[in-house]
Amino acid sequence: MGLFSRFINKYMEKKLVDCPIEIDKERCTAIGQLCQQICVHSCPNQAIAEGAKSIDEALCQGCGNCVTSCPNGAISFVSLHDDTILRNIIHHCKDKTTVRLSCNNSKHHKTLKNHKNSKSNQDDFDIERLTSINVDCLSRIHPGLMLAPLAVDAKYVWVDVSGCKDCPKNRENKVLENINYNFTEATEWLTQLEVDEARLMLASHLPEPILIATKKEIEQSSNYNRRDFFKNIGKGVRSNSVGVFGDVADQLVSDEIKKERRKIAQNQRTKSAPVQREILLEVIKKLAGKKTISGDLYYFDKLSIADGCNLCSICSRLCPTGAIELVKDKENQTGKIIYKPYNCLGCHKCESICPSKKIKYTDKIKIHSFVNKEQMLVLKTELVKCVKCKDYFHKQLEKDGKCTICQR
């Protein structure tokens, strides 16, 4: 065997064992055990050891269960990031009648003909007439990505799970369970945003409403040309391969998401919401449009801080996403705590670590406040300077000119 052949074999062997998933250990540590190690329990192949913060490359099958289940976005794919899939959706799905989200194992890549679940009037329907977004595994499609086609005015989204039940990755049915969980959450968002839930469907066969709508569109399209269709698909594939997309991608991919992606790539600690949350926020804002949604958010309760908070800053410093911000205006001797529910994971870490036990979660957050990224003032107080440590603290807690810490 020649030198070049040995090099190629060594390269291919390396590529075969490279893990498709990576863990940002700092983001993982930031949330600690409050996530109840959901990544460990969601992995169908036991590739993540309890407390290890690492992935067994030999066992990882790249399904994405851990990626979409991690609340703090500490786990991500090495390649094909969320923003790439989002750009594909924007580029190919805008104003389409139906978008099909599918995996490599789907039974419908060619046609519905002879499929055991097909109905008689579906047998000769060519699946290629639908706009399809294909990924390695549907488990990596979180609610934000699942709803994204609707945000760019697609009429229907079909999550094609025809290949999931018998997929080798679906051990103990964990992959299909995770897909169903993400679908349920996406559907709940449609309900809260007062958008018709029937526009998002999960099925192993082509749903009847989609079949009817698509056939009607085809009949009305007198200038439909199959050759032009495949020509456009080819252009899309070439664009994807070199990472070139139109400016329309920026409708949903904000600068904040790009910065977050770069920080994770550089293995820097981040104090912001996970990329999945950023995408979800952009998508639901598009879906809400100009409507004022008055309902309460089902996600989690609103943070509140009782009188007696000494502004120790532990909650703001240890919040994994920067959802709590302490601001001390030393010039005007005022202090305030700002809560950002759109960044909050609902992990209650702040409540558990507060030394004075002044943090509670009580009232509900309004959906419009969450969607519009409204900041909430949860505490405002007058400050005084400690004579010992020189830090500023709540004036009402002053004793002999000392803060509560220096009084001990």
Summary of the structure (lengths in Angstrom):
residues: 408
radius of gyration: 25.0
end to end distance: 75.3
largest distance: 85.8
contacts: 1221
relative contact order: 0.11
helix: 41%
strand: 18%
